[in-house]
Amino acid sequence: MARPAPAISGEPQEEESAQWGNISAERLRSLIERIERLEEEKKALSSDIKDIFAEAKSAGFDVKVMRQLIRLRKQEPAEIEEQETLLDVYRRALGM
């Protein structure tokens, strides 16, 4: 499929609905802009989480342990039990 010729100055540009190969420029732009907005939201949320951990640390909580708890809460109970069992086995094997 041939690419449309670029607009000559004075001609209206139809870049928004232009097709390049099988790619819709408008659809591509929309997807990229959505991703950019989400990246900005992710950055803001990451900053908020960092602030909460700083608050927890200043209140005397162990942030490392809090991160472990958050990770554990995402897992299924059976998965947690299996990990704890393996940890116990490994500790015994090392004489701990």
Secondary structure, 3 states (H helix, E strand, C coil): CCCCCCCCCCCCCCHHHCEECCEEHHHHHHHHHHHHHHHHHHHHHHHHHHHHHHHHHHCCCCHHHHHHHHHHHCCCHHHHHHHHHHHHHHHHHCCC
